[in-house]
Amino acid sequence: MPSATSTLLRSAALALAFALLYFASPGVLARDALWPLALAGVALWARYASTTARGAARVEFLAGGLGGCGVMSWAAYVYEGSLVFIGVGFGLYFAAQGWALRRLASRFPLALAAPLAWLLFETLRASLEPPFGIQWMRLGTYLHATEPIRGAARLFGFGGLGWVLAALAGLLADLWAHLQPPAGAPRKPNLALAALCGAGPLLVAWLSARAIPPPVTVDGPRVMLVQPGFEQARKRDPDAADEVHRRQLELTARSFAEAAAAGEPTPDLVAWGETMYRDYAVGPEVAPAMAAGARFPPWRGTDWPADLSEQVAAWQRFWIDEQLFGAGRARGRGAAPPGTAFASGVEYITAIDGELRVKNSVLLWPGPGQTPRGPASKLHLVPGAETMLGLERLSWVREQIFAIARYVPDLAPAAGDDPVLSFESRDGRTWRMGVSVCFDNAFDDVFTGPVRRADVDFHAVFSNEAWFERSQEADQMMAFSQLAAIATGRAVVRATQSGISAVIAPDGAEVARLEVDGEGKMVAGTLRATVPTPAGAAHSPFEASADAQPRALTPFVRFERAWTGLWLALGALALLGTRTPRAKESAKD
């Protein structure tokens, strides 16, 4: 039985391990992740979570839960109580992870046991939809800025980079245990095997980053990202909608003037962030649905006008056709010159099963008077903020959530929407962009799916992030975007209201980032940049070539599902192989 002293030491070591993972996270101590701190944290976890102790699961639940709360502490800006749910979720996963590590450490060196246990439960939490899963801040994210090996994400994505870090940390723990065996350790490690399991993945990552280079790129469309820098309370104020629109139009017009004065190419696309077009957009199915009796759920109010579609269309003609594009009564006085396309996040009203619903979407307007393209809608809704998973149908749930948030989260998912929007640049080329919205940035499928289906030229993330002010949330999102660009071989354009607006190349390098006096969060300004796009597709600069072929997919995009299955299967099969002889005999009986 472990002594009270060893139990206390173990608890302190695990608390330090998860504290190091918090401090290593992007935006906490530095803009980019500090991978050496993360390595030290996982090594501490591997050494001490692999030992037996009284109340081991409780300690890991508490330490892991607090560590997860630290990494996602920005959620308190919205609602402090959300950290309780975040902490419980992380705590349960890390308690299970520690149990798996102890089982695996009885049979394997920690250089193998640590990545097996970590990737099993990390992949599980990343595969399940919230609230059962927690996609945020996977271990591989800590390597987003490590240029010698981050290119390996083109082969095996976030999970493979996480394996590299966990294996190295396990090797350090093996060396430590060999020199000073901790109380409760199952046995001394085989150092030769540990070295192979710990250093081998690093070598594979280094070699694959060179063997699978990023795509050759050509200059794609010129984009303008407009970031007004409004506080969330100001953005959400219904009386401030006109002010929000006018401020963005002013920034847009000024930026076009600056580009012309500097002799820069005129931007082909103007992008505003998540729901930054502050009037609704309405789908063509809404008017006939309303004529047939479709209405919003009662908690959204009953005073919606019968001519909703006509009123929304009138506002769209005013703000977009006239004020932005300079058509109609504002002929020649628009913020954007002819030939510019416009994309923005918008609350999109649609009809689903005889009921009016709202989606968090992006629409693209090719020009004045033209039907907008889309919607491309948010795929992964935030529990408690955008969806109550159907519980909003219960009056007592609505009352509780309204008392906290002052609204009822009931957005509709993106089912059936095409996540790819296209537009034409001034030189006649057509560009396809895969669209994701805010929280989607933390998921793989919103990036890999469009590339597999439509051979997109680049990704565009439309985000808000004003909720979280100058916290580390925006830096974490930026890290996710960098690895998504590497893993898919496509640039990522980030258009935010007040977070980090940037253009990221397919190799993960920053092409441009909006900063005002050295600060990129909660500032007003615009970013103009040319998006690097892979060469070789039929709609690329070589579209005139009759034998043009779709561009090659990265191995990760091709085999994403296989990698997910592998991380789950390896850990599960290894755990099955650690059953004791008595357990095996019991299974036979």
MARKENU-933685 format. One record per residue (C-alpha): residue in three letters; x, y, z. Coordinates in steps of 0.5 Angstrom, whole numbers, plus 2048, in hexadecimal, padded with zeros to 3 digits. Example, Ala and Ser with C-alpha at 12.3 -4.5 7.8 and 13.67 -1.06 7.14 Angstrom:
2
ALA8197F7810/SER81B7FE80E/
END
This chain:
589
MET800800800/PRO8038077FE/SER80580B804/ALA801812805/THR808815803/SER8088127FC/THR8018147FB/LEU80281B7FD/LEU80881B7F8/ARG8048187F3/SER7FE81D7F4/ALA8038237F4/ALA8068207EE/LEU80081F7EA/ALA7FE8267EC/LEU8048297E9/ALA8048257E3/PHE7FD8287E1/ALA7FF82F7E3/LEU80582E7DE/LEU80082C7D8/TYR7FC8337DA/PHE8028377DA/ALA8058347D4/SER7FE8367D0/PRO7FE83B7CB/GLY7FD8427CD/VAL7FE8407D5/LEU8068427D5/ALA8078437CE/ARG8038447C7/ASP80583D7C5/ALA8058377C9/LEU80B8357CD/TRP80C82E7CB/PRO81282D7D0/LEU80D82E7D6/ALA80882A7D3/LEU80D8247D3/ALA80F8257DA/GLY8088257DC/VAL80681E7D8/ALA80D81B7DB/LEU80B81D7E2/TRP80481A7E0/ALA8078147DD/ARG80B8127E3/TYR8068137E9/ALA8008117E6/SER80380B7E4/THR8048097EC/THR7FF8067F0/ALA7FC80B7F6/ARG7F680C7FA/GLY7F180F7F7/ALA7F58107F0/ALA7EF8117EC/ARG7EC8167F1/VAL7F381A7F0/GLU7F38197E9/PHE7EC81C7E8/LEU7ED8227EC/ALA7F48247E9/GLY7F28227E2/GLY7EB8267E3/LEU7EF82C7E6/GLY7F482C7E0/GLY7EE82C7DB/CYS7EB8327DF/GLY7F18357DE/VAL7F28347D7/MET7EB8367D6/SER7EB83C7DB/TRP7E98417D6/ALA7E283D7D6/ALA7E18417DD/TYR7E08477D9/VAL7D98457D6/TYR7D78417DC/GLU7DB83F7E2/GLY7D78397E4/SER7D98367DD/LEU7E08347E0/VAL7DC82F7E5/PHE7DA82B7DE/ILE7E182C7DB/GLY7E482A7E1/VAL7E08247E2/GLY7E18227DB/PHE7E88227DB/GLY7E981F7E2/LEU7E58197DF/TYR7E98187D9/PHE7F08197DD/ALA7ED8147E2/ALA7EC80F7DD/GLN7F38107DA/GLY7F680F7E0/TRP7F38097E1/ALA7F58067DA/LEU7FC8097DB/ARG7FD8057E2/ARG7FA7FE7DE/LEU7FF7FF7D8/ALA8058017DC/SER8057FA7DF/ARG8067F77D8/PHE80A7FD7D4/PRO80F8027D5/LEU80C8097D7/ALA80F80B7D0/LEU8098077CD/ALA8048077D3/ALA80480E7D3/PRO8028107CC/LEU7FD80A7CC/ALA7F980C7D2/TRP7F98137D0/LEU7F78127C8/LEU7F280D7CA/PHE7EE8127CF/GLU7F08197CB/THR7ED8167C4/LEU7E78137C8/ARG7E581A7CB/ALA7E781D7C4/SER7E38197C0/LEU7DC8197C5/GLU7D881F7C3/PRO7D78247C9/PRO7D58247CF/PHE7D881D7CF/GLY7DE81F7CB/ILE7E38247CC/GLN7E78267C6/TRP7EB82C7C9/MET7F382C7CA/ARG7F58257C8/LEU7FC8237C9/GLY7FF8247C2/THR7FD82B7C2/TYR80382D7C7/LEU80782B7C1/HIS8048307BC/ALA80A8357BC/THR80F82F7BC/GLU8118307B4/PRO81682A7B4/ILE8108257B5/ARG80A8297B5/GLY8098277AD/ALA8088207AF/ALA8018227B0/ARG8008217A9/LEU80181A7AA/PHE7FE8187B1/GLY7FA81F7B3/PHE7FA8217BB/GLY7FA81A7BD/GLY8008187BA/LEU80481E7BD/GLY80081D7C4/TRP8038167C3/VAL80A8197C2/LEU80A81D7C8/ALA8078187CD/ALA80C8137CB/LEU8128177CC/ALA80F8197D3/GLY80E8127D4/LEU8158117D2/LEU8188167D7/ALA8138137DD/ASP81680C7DB/LEU81D80F7DC/TRP81B8127E2/ALA81880C7E5/HIS81E8087E3/LEU82380C7E7/GLN81E80D7ED/PRO8188087ED/PRO81280C7F0/ALA80E8087F6/GLY8088047F2/ALA80C8047EC/PRO80A7FD7E8/ARG8117FB7E6/LYS8187FE7E3/PRO8178007DC/ASN81B7FD7D6/LEU81F8037D4/ALA8218007CD/LEU8197FF7CC/ALA8178067CF/ALA81C8097CB/LEU81A8067C4/CYS8128087C6/GLY81480F7C9/ALA8198117C3/GLY81680D7BD/PRO8108127BD/LEU8148187BD/LEU8188157B7/VAL8128137B3/ALA80F81A7B4/TRP81681E7B2/LEU8168197AC/SER80F81A7AA/ALA80F8217AA/ARG8158217A5/ALA81281B7A1/ILE80B81E7A0/PRO80C82679F/PRO80782B79F/PRO80482C798/VAL807831793/THR803837793/VAL80183D78F/ASP7FE844790/GLY7F6843791/PRO7F1848793/ARG7F284F796/VAL7EE84F79D/MET7EC8557A1/LEU7EB8537A9/VAL7E78587AD/GLN7E78587B4/PRO7E385D7B8/GLY7E585B7BF/PHE7DF85C7C2/GLU7DE8597C9/GLN7D98547C9/ALA7D48587CD/ARG7D485D7C8/LYS7D38587C2/ARG7CD8557C5/ASP7C985B7C7/PRO7C485B7C2/ASP7C48637C2/ALA7CB8637C0/ALA7CA85F7B9/ASP7CA8657B5/GLU7D18677B8/VAL7D48617B7/HIS7D28617B0/ARG7D58687AF/ARG7DB8677B3/GLN7DD8617AE/LEU7DB8657A8/GLU7DF86A7AA/LEU7E58657AB/THR7E48627A5/ALA7E48697A1/ARG7EA86B7A4/SER7EE8657A3/PHE7EC86579B/ALA7EE86C79B/GLU7F586A79E/ALA7F686479A/ALA7F5869794/ALA7FA86E797/ALA7FF869798/GLY7FE866791/GLU7FC85F793/PRO7F885B790/THR7F085C791/PRO7EE856796/ASP7E9851792/LEU7E584F799/VAL7E385379F/ALA7E284F7A5/TRP7DE8517AC/GLY7DE84C7B2/GLU7D98487B5/THR7D284B7B5/MET7D58527B3/TYR7D08537AE/ARG7CB8557B4/ASP7C48547B0/TYR7C184D7AF/ALA7C284A7A8/VAL7BC8467A6/GLY7BC83F7A2/PRO7B783F79B/GLU7B383979F/VAL7B183E7A5/ALA7AC8427A1/PRO7A883C79F/ALA7A98387A5/MET7A683F7A9/ALA7A083F7A4/ALA79F8377A6/GLY79F8397AE/ALA7A68387B0/ARG7A883D7B5/PHE7AE83D7BA/PRO7AE8397C1/PRO7AA83E7C6/TRP7B083F7CA/ARG7B38437C4/GLY7AD8487C5/THR7A68487C1/ASP7A784F7BE/TRP7AB84D7B7/PRO7A88517B1/ALA7A484D7AC/ASP7A88507A7/LEU7AF84E7AA/SER7B284C7A3/GLU7B08537A0/GLN7B38577A6/VAL7B98537A6/ALA7BA85479F/ALA7B985B7A0/TRP7BF85C7A5/GLN7C38587A1/ARG7C285C79B/PHE7C486279F/TRP7CA8607A3/ILE7CD85B79E/ASP7CB85D797/GLU7CB865798/GLN7D086679E/LEU7D586179C/PHE7D5860795/GLY7D2867793/ALA7CC86578F/GLY7C586878F/ARG7C486F792/ALA7CC86F795/ARG7CE86E78E/GLY7D686F78E/ARG7D6870795/GLY7D7869798/ALA7DD86779C/ALA7DF861797/PRO7E1862790/PRO7DE85E78A/GLY7E085778A/THR7E1856791/ALA7DD850794/PHE7DB85079C/ALA7DA84B7A1/SER7D784C7A8/GLY7D58487AE/VAL7CD8497AF/GLU7C88467B3/TYR7C48427AD/ILE7BC8417AE/THR7BA83A7AB/ALA7B48357AB/ILE7B582E7AE/ASP7AF8297AF/GLY7AA82F7AF/GLU7AE8337B4/LEU7B28397B3/ARG7B98397B5/VAL7BF83D7B6/LYS7C683A7B3/ASN7CD83D7B5/SER7CF83E7AD/VAL7D48417A8/LEU7D18447A2/LEU7D584779C/TRP7D284C797/PRO7D684C790/GLY7D385378F/PRO7CD85878F/GLY7C785678E/GLN7C984E78E/THR7C6849792/PRO7CB847797/ARG7CF840797/GLY7CE83C79D/PRO7CC83B7A3/ALA7D38377A5/SER7D18367AD/LYS7D48357B3/LEU7D582D7B4/HIS7D682C7BB/LEU7D28307C0/VAL7D48327C7/PRO7D082F7CC/GLY7CD8347D1/ALA7CF83A7CC/GLU7CC8387C5/THR7C88327C7/MET7C482E7CD/LEU7C48287C9/GLY7BC8287C9/LEU7BC8297D0/GLU7B98317CE/ARG7B382D7CD/LEU7B282D7D5/SER7AF8337D8/TRP7B48327DE/VAL7BA8317DA/ARG7B88387D6/GLU7B783C7DD/GLN7BE83A7E0/ILE7C283B7D9/PHE7BE8427D8/ALA7C08447DF/ILE7C78437DE/ALA7C88457D6/ARG7C28497D5/TYR7C08457CF/VAL7BE83E7CD/PRO7C483A7C9/ASP7C08367C4/LEU7C48377BD/ALA7C38327B8/PRO7C982E7B6/ALA7CC82E7AF/ALA7C98287AC/GLY7C88287A4/ASP7CC82E7A3/ASP7D282E79F/PRO7D88317A2/VAL7DC83379C/LEU7DA83A799/SER7DD83D793/PHE7DF844790/GLU7E284778A/SER7E884B78A/ARG7E9851786/ASP7EE84D781/GLY7E884877F/ARG7EA842784/THR7E583F788/TRP7E783D78F/ARG7E4838794/MET7E583979C/GLY7E38347A1/VAL7DF8387A6/SER7DF8377AE/VAL7DC83B7B3/CYS7E083C7BA/PHE7E08367BF/ASP7E08327B8/ASN7E78347B8/ALA7E982F7BD/PHE7E78297B9/ASP7EA8257B4/ASP7E48237AF/VAL7E282A7AE/PHE7E982B7AA/THR7EA8247A7/GLY7E38237A5/PRO7E28297A0/VAL7E982779D/ARG7E782079C/ARG7E1822799/ALA7E2828795/ASP7EA829794/VAL7E9830797/ASP7EE835796/PHE7EF83879D/HIS7EB8387A4/ALA7E783E7A7/VAL7E683E7AE/PHE7E18437B0/SER7E18447B8/ASN7DF8497BD/GLU7E48487C4/ALA7E184F7C7/TRP7DE84B7CC/PHE7E58497CF/GLU7E98507CE/ARG7F084F7CE/SER7F18487D1/GLN7F48427CE/GLU7EE8407CB/ALA7F08437C4/ASP7F78417C5/GLN7F583A7C5/MET7F083B7BF/MET7F683D7BB/ALA7FA8377BD/PHE7F48337BB/SER7F48367B4/GLN7FB8367B3/LEU7FB82E7B4/ALA7F582E7B0/ALA7F88317AA/ILE7FE82C7AB/ALA7FA8267AB/THR7F68287A5/GLY7FB82C7A1/ARG7F68327A0/ALA7F78397A3/VAL7F283B7A8/VAL7EF8427A8/ARG7ED8447AF/ALA7E884A7AF/THR7E684C7B6/GLN7E28517BA/SER7E88537BF/GLY7EC84C7BF/ILE7F284B7BB/SER7F184C7B4/ALA7F68497AF/VAL7F88467A9/ILE7FC83F7AA/ALA7FF83B7A4/PRO7FF8347A3/ASP8058337A7/GLY8038367AD/ALA80783C7AC/GLU8038437AD/VAL8028477A7/ALA7FF84D7AB/ARG7FC84F7B1/LEU7F88557B3/GLU7FB8597B9/VAL7FB8607BB/ASP8008637BF/GLY80385C7C0/GLU7FC8597C3/GLY7F78547BF/LYS7F28537C3/MET7EC8587C5/VAL7EF85D7C0/ALA7EB8607BA/GLY7EE8607B3/THR7EF85C7AC/LEU7F48577A9/ARG7F58567A2/ALA7F985079F/THR7FA84C79A/VAL7F884479B/PRO7FD83F799/THR7F9839796/PRO7FC833793/ALA7FD83378C/GLY7FA82D787/ALA7F382D787/ALA7EE82E782/HIS7EC835784/SER7F3837786/PRO7F783C782/PHE7F883677D/GLU7F183577C/ALA7F2836775/SER7F682F774/ALA7F182A772/ASP7F5824776/ALA7F582877C/GLN7F3823782/PRO7F1824789/ARG7F682678E/ALA7F9820792/LEU7F681F799/THR7FB81F79F/PRO7FB8187A2/PHE7F881A7A9/VAL7F281C7A5/ARG7F18167A1/PHE7F28117A7/GLU7EF8167AD/ARG7EA8117AF/ALA7EF80B7AF/TRP7F480F7B3/THR7EE8107B8/GLY7EC8097B8/LEU7F48077B9/TRP7F580C7BF/LEU7EE8087C2/ALA7F08017C0/LEU7F78017C3/GLY7F68047CA/ALA7F07FF7CA/LEU7F37F97C8/ALA7F97FA7CC/LEU7F57FB7D2/LEU7F27F47D0/GLY7F97F17D0/THR7FA7F47D7/ARG7F57EF7DB/THR7F87EB7E0/PRO7F87E37E0/ARG7F27E37E5/ALA7EE7E87E1/LYS7EF7E47DB/GLU7ED7DD7DE/SER7E77E17E1/ALA7E57E37DA/LYS7E67DC7D7/ASP7E17D97DD/
END
